């Protein structure tokens, strides 16, 4: 994956500040989460050379901030018990500072809920979005507007599924 980040030079002219792969990734052995860009919610300094994605990977953006990332979901291994899947999900969410987002895992071990509005596009694969009471099967280029609901993603295929997401911190009314 190639990431191009623009900005300004000292003369105020638009330039390319970064041209390369994502600065950070985590969990490649189970698919992976790849940070493209993060914003803290404060003023954006377009003259800065700082790579805002080059920091510890945390699931949710900071208060008032946003995250732009892509993630891969591997197919669920056949014959693995729910207890093992739950242990794997618990470990994965802990690694990205998100153990507290797993509030009701009754429907699936990877269920989680964040205080964000997320714009998600399935790029490739066969994925089901699981909610508390419903689920929907997605095809490539289907778009999900995820509004702070408890959810999980299931890869129904035999190959990794790739999704791209923008997460924006928001005060949500439930």
Helices and strands as residue ranges (DSSP letters): E 3-8, E 14-20, E 24-26, G 28-30, E 33-39, E 66-73, H 82-95, G 99-101, E 116-124, E 127-131, E 135-138, E 143-147, E 151-155, E 161-169
